Amino acid sequence: PDTELFVELVDEAPDGSRTYLQRGALRASHRAVDEPESDRTPDGRIYRPHRPHTNPTNVTPGQTYEYLAEIWPVGHVFRAGHRIAVKVHAPPFVDSFYAYVPRSAPGVNTVLQGPDTPSRIMLPMVPLTGVGLGPPLPCGAQEAVRCVAQPG
């Protein structure tokens, strides 16, 4: 009747290694959005949904729902050849990285993608025209950088 979602933003390097950047979390029963209180782009799209958390509503398995999951702001430079990956999953049952304690066992969630059920992500981009970048940092070079090598 309920599920939790993690939506993670990941930088994937040409060698397959991945750097976790940021995530958002949403409990499905708290999906309600107060549209007048939400922050919007100049063209009217919601980029920061305001959640009242006043009337949690369970989900019906097999029914399609829209979830606006906010990924909290992060500053990052994507180098040439890197890709932006978005990972949608239930939070792990044992979570040593985020200190997040799920309220239920991980569920199985289906992400629908197609003309009737579009999935999307909105990312603000800042051009780096004229900005000189130093060499890329190796995985583990900074305490805040967590990289995972792709299994070979």
C-alpha positions in Angstrom: 0.0 0.0 0.0 3.0 2.3 0.2 6.6 2.5 -1.1 9.6 4.8 -0.8 11.6 6.1 -3.7 15.2 7.3 -4.0 16.1 9.3 -7.1 19.8 9.6 -7.5 21.9 11.8 -9.9 25.1 10.1 -10.9 28.1 11.2 -13.1 29.2 8.2 -15.3 32.8 8.5 -16.7 33.8 7.0 -20.0 35.6 4.1 -18.2 32.3 3.1 -16.5 33.1 4.4 -13.0 30.3 6.3 -11.4 30.3 9.2 -8.9 27.2 9.7 -6.8 26.2 13.4 -6.8 22.9 13.8 -5.0 19.5 12.3 -4.3 16.0 13.0 -3.5 13.6 10.8 -1.6 9.8 10.5 -1.6 7.4 8.3 0.3 4.6 7.4 -2.2 1.8 8.1 0.3 3.1 11.7 0.7 3.1 12.4 -3.1 0.4 15.2 -2.8 1.7 18.5 -4.0 0.4 21.9 -3.0 0.7 23.5 -6.4 0.1 27.2 -5.5 2.9 26.9 -2.8 5.3 25.1 -5.2 8.2 26.9 -6.9 8.0 27.1 -10.6 10.1 27.9 -13.6 9.2 31.1 -15.7 7.2 28.8 -18.0 5.2 27.3 -15.1 6.8 23.9 -14.6 7.2 22.9 -10.9 10.8 22.4 -10.0 10.4 22.4 -6.2 7.2 20.7 -5.1 5.7 21.9 -1.8 4.3 18.9 0.1 1.7 19.5 2.8 2.2 16.1 4.4 -1.3 16.4 5.9 -3.2 13.5 4.3 -1.0 10.5 3.4 -2.8 8.4 0.8 -1.8 4.8 0.1 -1.2 3.5 -3.4 -3.1 0.7 -5.2 -0.6 -1.8 -6.6 -0.7 -1.9 -10.4 -2.2 1.6 -10.7 -0.1 4.4 -12.3 0.8 7.4 -10.3 2.9 10.5 -11.0 5.6 11.3 -8.5 7.4 14.6 -8.4 10.7 13.7 -6.6 12.9 16.7 -5.9 16.7 16.0 -6.1 18.3 18.5 -3.8 20.6 21.1 -5.4 24.2 20.2 -6.1 27.0 21.9 -7.9 29.0 19.6 -10.3 31.0 19.9 -13.5 30.4 17.2 -16.0 33.6 16.7 -18.0 33.7 15.9 -21.7 32.7 12.3 -22.4 30.8 11.9 -19.1 27.1 11.1 -18.9 24.4 12.0 -16.5 22.7 8.9 -15.1 19.5 9.0 -13.0 18.9 6.0 -10.8 15.4 5.3 -9.4 15.1 2.7 -6.7 13.7 1.8 -3.3 16.0 2.7 -0.5 18.1 -0.2 0.7 16.9 -2.1 3.8 20.3 -1.5 5.5 21.7 1.9 4.6 25.2 2.8 5.8 25.7 5.6 3.3 22.7 7.9 4.0 21.7 7.0 7.5 18.2 6.6 6.2 15.9 4.2 8.0 13.1 2.9 5.7 9.7 2.5 7.3 9.1 -0.8 5.4 11.0 -3.5 3.6 12.1 -2.4 0.1 9.4 -2.7 -2.5 9.4 -3.3 -6.3 8.6 -0.2 -8.2 8.0 0.1 -12.0 9.0 3.2 -13.9 6.8 3.7 -16.9 8.1 5.4 -20.0 6.2 6.2 -23.1 3.8 8.6 -24.8 1.1 8.1 -22.2 3.4 7.9 -19.2 6.4 10.3 -19.8 9.3 10.2 -17.4 11.4 13.4 -17.2 14.1 15.1 -15.2 14.7 18.9 -15.1 18.3 20.0 -14.5 19.4 23.6 -14.5 22.7 23.9 -16.5 25.3 26.7 -16.2 27.5 27.1 -19.2 31.3 27.0 -18.5 32.4 29.0 -21.5 35.8 30.4 -20.8 36.3 28.5 -17.5 39.5 26.5 -17.3 39.2 23.1 -15.6 42.0 21.2 -13.9 42.7 17.5 -14.3 39.9 15.1 -13.2 40.2 13.9 -9.6 40.7 10.1 -9.1 38.1 8.2 -7.2 38.6 8.7 -3.4 40.7 11.9 -3.9 38.3 13.8 -1.7 36.4 12.6 1.3 33.1 13.9 -0.3 33.7 12.0 -3.6 32.4 8.5 -3.7 33.1 6.5 -6.8 32.0 3.0 -7.8 33.9 1.1 -10.5 31.7 -0.6 -13.0 32.1 -4.5 -12.7 34.3 -5.6 -15.5 
